[in-house]
C-alpha cells in the first residue's frame, strides 16, 4: 500500500530565494518549484501533502514556541500519515531534532528533518536529493524515531550537530553511527535504529524555562557569571575541556556551582570535544565538579542537553527525577547502558 507522508515546511535555505536583503523564505515560489519536480510525482514515491508553518522562518529565529507549533502540527495529523518530513533551516536543525525527539512521546513513526545548504531554486543544489531521500525514508517501516537526513546520511536527531557552514555534508553524529547511508541504495543499519515503543503517542509541549550554556575557556572569570548562575537559571549546560575538566585557579567556579546546585539549578557537564564522553572524576580538575553537585552529561551534545532540560522541566518532574533522567538515556541521546522512555 502506498504510504502517506506529511511535509511540514518551516522555512530555511531549502525554500529561500534571493530578495533585496539576501536569501529569505519564499513560500509561493517553493510550492511552485516542488509541484514542477518530476521526482515527487514518481510512482515509487509515497503520496505527500505539504503544510507551511506561519510565518516561515530562517531557523536562527526558531524558539520554543515554534517547536511547540511543529510538535502540534505533527500531533494534529499523527493518525493520518505514515511519516513526516520537516523542512527546516540548517542553523538550528540539530536543536529542533533534539527537541522533537523528546516532545513526541511514544512516537513510532519516522519524523525526518532535512533542509539544504543551497536553495532548490538554484541550478546546482542539494535540496532536491535531500528532499527526495527524506521522503523515501519517511515512508520506510524500519524507522520509528526522529532523525535528520542530510548529505547522504540518516542520523539520530538528538545525536546531531551542524559542523559545516558551507559543506554539503553539513551534519555529523560524532558519538553514534549513522542509521542509514544513501548511496546507490539506501542502506539501513537496523541494529542502530530504535525499536518501536509500546504505548500511545502523546505530545509534550515545552515551556520556555530559563536555561544557559557556558563555554569554559582559558582565563575565564567565573565571578562574572555568578549572578546568572546562582539566581536566574534553572539549568546550565557547561561545555568543559576534554573529559569534563574546568580550570581550578583561584577556586573560583566550584563555590558558584555549589551555590547554584543548592539553589536548585542543574549544572550539566558536556565536553567541548564533539567526540568522546565526559568522565567526571577521571582528573582532579573534574572530580570537584562532581562533588559540587554537577551532573555528568556523558556524551550528550549541547543541543540535546538543552532540549532535554526544557523537556524534563516541562514534564513537571520532581528535582530528583530530573537529576536521574539527565544522567540516563531516554531517547537514545546518550550512551548510557540502559534507556528508559519517559
Ligand atoms: N540561515 C539558514 C537557516 O538556518 C541556513 C540554512 O537553512 O541552511 O534557516
Boltz pocket constraint, residues with backbone or C-beta under 6 A from the ligand:
constraints:
  - pocket:
      binder: B
      contacts: [[A, 11], [A, 12], [A, 13], [A, 14], [A, 57], [A, 58], [A, 59], [A, 60], [A, 88], [A, 89], [A, 90], [A, 91], [A, 92], [A, 115], [A, 116], [A, 117]]
      max_distance: 6.0
